């Protein structure tokens, strides 16, 4: 194989898809967010809050999205555990309108961003792009 063929093989290789972990308890919004993230070309893994850190350690996502109102570990505790185990993975929080103090507290615990439901594909795309660049 000559050098030109080798270069073509490398450039023709498919780009790795960005991995997104969605931590949600199966709300009615979950299928929509999974569809949006898939449509953006990302690979998606979904799990419940109680196993999020374990799943993330195996899956190694590039970014995580947490529903803010899940049963099981409180989002604040989950975020603390996630940051401790996987500090390099940006976490985007999503949820219905919650009080500003709760959002501020979670952002101070190193969440990357907070997006409110209902969300648009453009908002998800922009937020994920910004998190992946951070």
Phi, psi and omega per residue, in radians:
X1 nan 2.219 -3.141
X2 -1.438 3.030 -3.076
X3 -1.098 -0.607 3.138
X4 -1.118 -0.746 3.129
X5 -1.128 -0.688 3.117
X6 -1.085 -0.762 -3.139
X7 -1.110 -0.700 3.136
X8 -1.131 -0.669 3.123
X9 -1.084 -0.695 -3.114
X10 -1.216 -0.776 -3.089
X11 -1.295 -0.417 3.135
X12 -1.461 -0.147 -3.127
X13 -1.148 2.408 3.135
X14 -1.160 2.468 3.117
X15 -1.232 2.493 3.097
X16 -1.160 2.386 3.117
X17 -1.377 2.503 3.071
X18 -1.176 2.375 -3.135
X19 -1.696 2.248 3.132
X20 -2.133 2.176 3.053
X21 -1.707 2.172 3.086
X22 -1.904 2.089 -3.130
X23 -1.843 1.917 -3.039
X24 -2.685 2.704 -3.125
X25 -1.670 0.328 3.056
X26 1.521 0.634 3.110
X27 -1.162 2.983 3.117
X28 -1.153 -0.333 -3.133
X29 -1.430 -0.358 -3.051
X30 -0.946 -0.857 3.129
X31 -1.021 -0.609 3.136
X32 -1.153 -0.816 -3.119
X33 -1.171 -0.658 3.093
X34 -1.089 -0.776 3.130
X35 -1.087 -0.778 3.141
X36 -1.068 -0.832 -3.102
X37 -1.143 -0.698 3.050
X38 -1.088 -0.785 -3.138
X39 -1.077 -0.461 3.093
X40 -1.361 -0.070 3.082
X41 1.650 0.188 -3.133
X42 -1.646 2.695 3.012
X43 -1.510 2.427 -3.051
X44 -2.154 2.386 2.974
X45 -2.199 2.341 3.140
X46 -2.023 2.455 3.051
X47 -2.651 2.928 3.080
X48 -1.462 2.812 -3.063
X49 -1.095 -0.621 -3.074
X50 -1.108 -0.367 -3.129
X51 -2.094 0.227 -3.031
X52 -1.018 -0.784 -3.102
X53 -1.164 -0.754 3.137
X54 -1.092 -0.797 3.128
X55 -1.096 -0.777 -3.121
X56 -1.110 -0.660 3.127
X57 -1.101 -0.583 3.101
X58 -1.471 -0.679 -3.060
X59 -1.381 -0.585 -3.116
X60 0.977 1.107 -3.127
X61 -1.230 2.784 3.044
X62 -1.478 -0.442 3.114
X63 -2.702 2.648 3.100
X64 -2.157 2.547 3.057
X65 -2.097 2.145 3.133
X66 -1.939 2.282 2.929
X67 -1.217 2.405 -3.037
X68 -1.396 -0.353 -3.072
X69 -2.122 1.355 -3.126
X70 -1.980 2.631 2.979
X71 -1.271 2.911 -3.111
X72 1.577 -2.592 -3.115
X73 -0.994 2.334 3.080
X74 -1.004 2.484 -3.067
X75 -0.927 -0.675 3.133
X76 -1.079 -0.786 3.121
X77 -1.165 -0.730 3.111
X78 -1.075 -0.769 3.130
X79 -1.079 -0.734 3.101
X80 -1.057 -0.837 3.138
X81 -1.104 -0.727 -3.134
X82 -1.127 -0.785 3.136
X83 -1.093 -0.676 -3.140
X84 -1.148 -0.776 -3.079
X85 -1.391 -0.629 -3.014
X86 -2.389 1.140 -3.012
X87 -1.131 -0.350 -3.090
X88 -1.478 -0.154 -3.092
X89 -1.644 2.043 3.114
X90 -1.179 2.492 -3.134
X91 -2.045 2.178 3.055
X92 -1.822 2.265 3.106
X93 -1.697 2.492 3.063
X94 -2.350 2.580 3.101
X95 3.100 3.048 3.019
X96 -1.218 2.930 3.121
X97 -0.940 2.169 3.022
X98 -2.142 2.924 -3.076
X99 -1.140 2.615 -3.047
X100 -1.050 -0.585 3.141
X101 -1.140 -0.672 3.111
X102 -1.127 -0.815 3.131
X103 -1.079 -0.796 3.130
X104 -1.049 -0.761 3.126
X105 -1.038 -0.795 -3.134
X106 -1.183 -0.687 3.090
X107 -1.135 -0.599 3.083
X108 -1.216 -0.347 3.078
X109 -1.531 0.290 3.014
X110 1.431 0.467 2.923
X111 -1.259 2.554 -3.106
X112 -1.307 -0.782 -3.068
X113 -2.755 2.899 3.071
X114 -2.268 2.202 3.075
X115 -2.094 2.499 -3.093
X116 -1.728 2.601 3.006
X117 -1.518 2.490 -0.036
X118 -1.318 2.590 -3.121
X119 -2.046 2.866 3.110
X120 -1.936 2.757 3.051
X121 -0.987 -0.659 3.141
X122 -1.112 -0.691 3.113
X123 -1.138 -0.779 3.102
X124 -1.068 -0.825 -3.125
X125 -1.038 -0.837 -3.126
X126 -1.116 -0.716 -3.120
X127 -1.193 -0.769 3.115
X128 -1.130 -0.730 3.102
X129 -1.039 -0.794 3.140
X130 -1.122 -0.719 3.130
X131 -1.131 -0.688 -3.120
X132 -1.241 -0.475 3.084
X133 -1.408 -0.376 -3.048
X134 -1.199 nan nan
